[in-house]
Amino acid sequence: MLINETVKRLLKEEGRTQTWVAQEMNRIDPSIDMTNVKLSAIATGQRKMTGDEMIAFCKAMRRNPDEFMREGI
C-alpha cells in the first residue's frame, strides 16, 4: 500500500479531518508548516510526504510510524 493510501485509511479510521490533523502536525512541529492543501495533496498522491511530516502525522494520529512500513509487507 502506498503512503497516500495509508494516510487516507488512518484519517478514515480515526474519523479525523485533514484540517484537524494539519493543525496538530503544526502544533507538534511548526517548522513543517502543514496546510490543508499540502495534506490533501499527500492523501491524493500528488505530493510526497517528508520524513518530518510523517513523524508529525503519526504523532498527531497517535500511531506508530511502523504502520507505514507494515502496509508494504
C-alpha positions, -999 to +999 in steps of 0.1 A: +000+000+000+012+035-008+018+062+017-012+082+004-035+052+008-022+047+044-028+084+052-064+082+038-071+050+057-058+064+090-079+096+086-110+075+080-103+050+108-097+078+133-126+100+120-102+130+118-105+158+093-075+170+073-079+204+090-076+189+125-046+168+115-028+197+098-033+218+129-020+191+152+010+185+129+019+222+131+015+222+169+039+192+171+064+206+146+057+242+135+087+240+110+068+217+087+041+244+080+014+218+071-017+231+054-049+215+043-037+218+007-004+201+014-021+173+033-048+168+007-020+166-020-003+139+001-036+120+006-042+120-032-007+111-041+001+144-058+028+153-033+054+132-014+054+132+024+087+141+040+101+122+069+094+150+093+059+153+081+054+116+086+066+117+121+043+147+129+014+129+112+020+098+133+023+118+165-009+137+157-028+105+149-011+087+179+001+060+156+034+042+153+054+051+121+058+013+116+022+014+104+035+028+071+061+001+068+037-028+075+015-017+046+041-027+021+046-062+036 
